[in-house]
């Protein structure tokens, strides 16, 4: 067992320590116990990276690692399914038709305009 105040990294084998990485703290979320907004922000930054690089996963690998390290697996799995279907509530990539927004944008979905 590890007592209170013990550095967990010092009790782990070196090989395991090499692979343990998580997103660095963010000033906007540093004092928050609930890290859900930080997760949401990181995931949308990853999607924005995909959008600006035309879907280049390699260029966005670091952003993906930051998002997936702080977000629960259930959330990222759900969002990864929602994005291609146009159902993701955040930043869109790939950009797909979102007919459920037709009432909000009578002149067409602004994400589909270039």
Residue pairs with C-beta under 8 A, 6 or more apart in sequence:
2 8
2 11
9 17
9 20
12 20
21 65
21 69
22 69
22 70
23 38
23 42
23 66
23 67
23 69
23 70
24 66
26 38
26 41
28 37
28 38
28 41
29 35
29 37
29 38
29 41
32 38
35 70
38 70
39 67
39 70
39 71
39 72
39 75
40 90
42 63
42 66
42 67
42 70
42 71
43 67
43 71
43 75
43 76
43 79
43 90
44 90
44 91
45 63
45 66
45 67
46 60
46 63
46 64
46 66
46 67
47 83
47 88
47 90
47 91
47 92
47 93
48 91
48 93
49 59
49 60
49 63
50 56
50 57
50 60
50 93
51 91
51 92
51 93
51 95
53 59
53 60
55 93
55 94
57 64
67 76
68 76
79 88
79 90
82 88
82 89
83 92
83 93
83 94
84 94
84 96
85 96
86 92
86 96
86 97
86 98
87 98
92 98
92 111
95 111
95 112
97 109
97 112
98 109
98 111
101 109
